[in-house]
Amino acid sequence: MSLSPKKRVVLLGATGSIGESTLRVIAAHSDRLELVGVAARSNWRKLATVAADFKVPHVAVFDDAACREARDSGAFPSGTRLYGGLAGLVELAQLPAADIVLVAVVGTTGLEPALAALAAGKDLALASKEILVLAGKFVMAAARRHGAKLLPVDSEHNAVFQCLEGHPAPGSGEPGRTGVRRIVLTASGGAFRDWPAEHLAHATPADALKHPNWAMGPKITVDSATLANKGLELMEAQWLFGLRPEQCQAVLHPQSIVHCLVEFTDGAMLAQLCPPSMTFPIQHALLHPHRAPGTDRPIDLTQLLTLEFRPVDEGRFPMLRLAREAMVAGGGAPAIYNAANELAVAAFLEGQIPFLAISRIVEQTLSCLVNVEPPDLPAVLALDAEARRIAALQVAAVKAKA
């Protein structure tokens, strides 16, 4: 017998690595969780399998051509309602049947659906860190306005969330958090953590995708190799936890067992530990405030366990330096950083630019645009588009020199 009513879940990004882990959690806790809506960018065949396995009544395919194929395929179970495009994601995010919406789509596509979920009073489980980097002020304001919970799914942010429970933030809009000196997010260092620095100029996409600890999608895996992922997480943490830029720091931790450290004003630290599997933070977010047996096995303390921490060399990882500078600058700088990085990483994965060009393109894009505070969401999206245009010019320039 379930200890509480089933929580009804909409999963945006069901066919990616976060989506796969979420499906494992839902299957393991089918007495507590029910999947009522799923969406994917274009992989409708895999989505059809998910819809059949979990008996999902509402399905969305973002890509228009893929959505047409899906409609004509007859692959979805009878009675399934199929939605298309961004409007389809928004409609799923507002489903009256849903209690919580987990946004795990890559990049900034999830911004509008995330805001729609909050506007509909749904709790939002957030795995797409770019959403808060792009529009944190507006997303957090929407959550407060509609009385919705925002539950972080990133392993590091979920860890901070757990450590800070019982330590409420001060009044709305005030930076800083009572009793907290700083948070420290851990970084594995990615595929190139132990590479000689002189070899990085020749690193290939295949090299970058060999993450030592985590199984993730291509974009986030490259971001782990540059530490842009950690930079984005620091920006996100600032919004999630009401902190100042200098209170958000990072450290290398090769084992990916400790996911955060929270230092309080008395010098004491709390840490959150679990194996490097996304099922742990996903399960915590979906079942919150309740606990249940884990989907994956916990840490075995009877086995030899070494926990190592190293400072980050920002000369080797310039993307972290650029992220800190963007946080301090504020305004539209984080959005520019995110957009330029997204475009540069895509170019690297397509073999158009070398690995070391990613940080140069981001730095040049930041220097080319005047940093202003976007007054509203349309201004944020316009800035995002302009940053991508400038970054594309930088990519073209790198290609021309090759």
N, C-alpha and C positions, 0 to 999 in steps of 0.2 A: 504494500500500500504506500502511495506517495505521501511524504510528510507535508507537502504543500501542493496547491493546484499547479497543473502544468503551465510552464511559461512558454508562450507562443513566440517563435523566433522567425524573423525574416533575415536571410543571409544574402548580402550583396557581394558577389565575388566567390561563388560557390565552387568554381573549378580550379582556383589557384591553391597555393600551399596552405594559406590560412583557412581557406574554405574546406580543404580536405581534413585539416585538423579539427575544424568545427564540426564537421559531419561525424567524425569519430566520437567527439564529446557527446553530441546529441544521441547517437546510437547507444553509447554506454549509459546514458541517463534518460532513456525513453520514457521512464515513469515520471520524469520531472520536466522534460523539454519536448516541445512539438514544433516541427519545422512547417511553417505555413506559406513561406514564399522564398524563392531562390532566384538569383540572377547571375549572369555571366556576360563577359564582353562579346565573345563570338563562338565559344565552344558549345554549341547547342547539343551535339551528340552526347557529350559527357553530362550536360545539364539534364537531358532526357532520362539518362540512367538514374541520376539523383532523384528526379521527380518521381520515377517509378519506385525506387527503393524506399523512399520516405513518404510516398503518397502525398506529394506536395501539390496543392490546388492552384497556386499562383506562380507563374514563371515569367522571367523577363530576359530578353537578349538585347544587349545594348547596340551592337553593330546592325545597321539596317539590312545589309545584304544577308548576313547570317540569320537575322530574324525571319526574312522571307523564306530562306531555305528551311528553317525550322517549321514554319507554318505549313509548308508544302510537303514536309517529310512524313507526317503521320507517326512520328516517333514518340510523341508524348502521350501519356495515358489519357483515356477518354475522360472528358470533364475538366481537363487542365485548361486554365485560362492563360493565354500567352500575351505578354505585353512587349512593346518594342521601344528602342531608343532611350534617350535620357528621360523622356516623359514616363516611360515604363518603369524605370528605376524609381522615379519619384512616386509613382502610384503604388508600387510595392512598399515603399518606405512609409506610406500613410495607411496601409491596410487596417481597417477597423479591427480585424481579427488578431493583429500583432500586439505583443506586449513590449518586445525589444527588437531593435534593428541592429545587426552587426554589419558594419561597413568595412569591407576588406578589398575594395577595388583599388587598383594601382593608380597613383597620381591624383589629380585634382577632380576626376570625374565624379567622385563621391560627395563633393561639396553640396550640391543642390539636394540630392537625396538625404544627406545628413540633416540639413536645415529643415527639410520637409518632415522628417521623422520627429524632430524636436518640436516643430510647430504643431504636429498632431498629438503631442504629449507622450510620445513613445520614449522609452529609455534608449540611449544610444551607446552601443559597444563599438568603440572606435579602434580600428587596426590600421587605418590609412592616415599616417602621420602628416601627410602633406596638407590635409584639410585644415588643421589648426595652424600650421606654418603659414598657409595662404590667408586664412581669414579667422584666426583665433579670437579676435575681439568680438566678431559678429556671432560666431558659434557659441562662445561662452555666454554672451548676452541672451541668445535665443534659449539656451538651456535654462537660465535663470528666469526668463520671462514666462516660459511655459511650464516651469516646475518639473522638468525632466532630468533624470540622472544621466550623467556622462561617465561611462565606465571604460577605462583604458584597457586595451587588449595587447598592445606592445608589451613584451615581457618586462622591460625595464620600467615602464610607466605603471604597469599593473603592480609591480613590486613596490614602487614608491607609494602607490595608493594603499596597499596593504600595511606598509610601515607607518603611514600617516593617519590611519583610522584612529580616532580618539584624540587627534590633535587638530581641531578645527581652525580654518583660516579666519583671519580678522574680517571686518565688515566688507561688504561687496565693493569691489573696485579698488580696494587698498592693496598695494603690493606687499609681499612678504607673508610669512605664516608664523603664527604664535609658537615660540619655542624652538623653531627650526633655524639652524645656522646655514645649512647647505644640504643639497642632495648630490650624490655621486652616482652617475650611471656607468655601468661597466660595458666595455667593448672587447670583443674577441680579438680584434685586429684584422679579421678577414683573411683572405687567401694569401696576402703578401706580407703578413705580419713579420715573418722571419726571413724574407727575401733580402739579399744584399741590395742596398739602395740603387746601385748602378745597374741592376737588372730590370728595374721597373720600367725603363724606357722601352723595353722589348716585350712587356707583358701583353698577352693576347686575351681576348674575351674568354676563351676556353680556360685559361689560367685563372682568371678572375672569378670564374663560376665554381671553383673548387673550394668551397667554404669548409674549414676544418671541423666545424661543430654543428651548424644549422643546415637544414634543407629548406631553401626559400626560393622565391621567384628570381629571375635574372636581374631585374633592376635593383632590388634591395640587396642582392648578393654583391653586385658591383659597388653599391653604396657602402657596404661593409668593408670592402677592400680599400676604399678611399677615406673612410670614416665620415663621409657625408651623412650616412645613416645616423651616426651619433650626433652630428651637428643638428640634423633635423629633429632628433629626439630631444636635445637640449631646448630647442625653440618650443617644441610642443610642451615640454615639462613646465616651462615658464607660464604658459597659459593654463594648463591643467591644475597647477598647484599654487598659483598666485605668488610666484617667486620673482626676484630680481635677477638679471642676467648673471651677476657674479655669484649667485647662490646655486647655479646649475653648472656642474662640472662633470668631467669624464675621466676614467682611468682604464688602462688595459688590464684585462683579466682573461688570460688564454683559455681557462677551463669552462667558461660560460656557465658556472654553477651559482655564483653570487650575481644577482641581477641588479641590485642597487645597494647603496649605503645611504642612510639618512643620519646626518649629524645634528644633534640638538645643541642648544645654547650652553648646556652644561658640559659639553664635550663628549657625552655618550653617543654611541652609534647603534642603530638598528640595521640589520641586513636581512634580505629575503633570499632564500636559497631554494632551488629546485633544479632538476635536470634540464638540459637544453631542448625542451620540447614545448611547442606552442599550445599543447593541450592544457597545460597548467594555467596560464593566464586566461585562456579562452573559457575554461570551465569556471574559474573564479568569477569572471565577468558575467557569464550567462546565469549562474546560480546565485549570485550575490543577492542578499546577504547570507545565504546558506552555504554550508560546506557538504561535501559528499566524497566517497572514496574516489581516488584519482583515476583518470582514464589510463595513464601510463604509470609505470613503477616509479616510486620515489627514490631519493638518494639512499644508497646502501652504505651506512657508516661503518659497517664491518669490513669494507674493502678499503684499501689504501687510497687516501684522498688528499691531494695537495691543492691548496688554493694560493694562487700567485697573483700579485698586482704589480703593475708597472706604470710609471708616468707616460703620458702620450708625448711623443716627439712631434711637435707641430711642424717642424721642418720636413719631416717624412710624410706627414699627414696634413697638408695645407688646407684641406677642406674643413677641418675642425677649426683652424684659426679663422677662416673666412666666416664660418657659422657664428663664432663668438663675436666677431666684429659686426656682423649683421644684427645680432641680438642687441648689442649695445647701441647701434645706430637706430634700431627700431623703425617705425614707419613702414615703408614698403620694402625695405631691404630683405627681410626674410622671404617675402614672396618672390623677389627677384632671384635670390639664391636658389630657391626651390625650382623655379621655372628653368633657369639656365642649367642647373644640374640635370634635371629630367631630360632636357634636350641633348645635352652633352653625353650623358650615359647611353641614350638611344643611339647616338652616332658612333660611340665606341663599340657597342654591341653589334652594330652593323659593319664594323671594320673600317669605318670612314676616318677615324682619328685615333691616335695612340692614347694609351692609358693616361700618361702624364698631362695630356692636353685638357683633360676634364677640368682640373682645378684652374688652369689658365683661362679657360673659356668662362668659367663662373666668375673669376676675379675681374676679367675684362668687362663682362656684362654688368657687374655691380658698379664698375667705375664709369660706364657709359651713360647710366641712367641717373637722373636727379632723384634723390630719395625724398619722397613726400609721404604724408600720412593719408592713405586712401579714405575718403569720407564715407563711402558706402560700398556695397558689394559690386555694383557695376564698375566702380573705379578700381577695385581689387582685380577683377577679371580683365579689365583693360590693361592694367599694369602687367599682369601675368602674360597676356598676349604680346605686349611690347617687349618684355624681357625675352620671350621665346624668339621674337623676330631678330633681336640683337644677337642672341646666342647663335641663331642659325647663320648669321653673317660671319660670326667668329669661326664656326665649324667650316664654312665654305673657305675662309681664309687659310685655315690649317690644311685643308684638303689641297688647296692650290699650291701650297709650299711643298707638299709631299712628293 
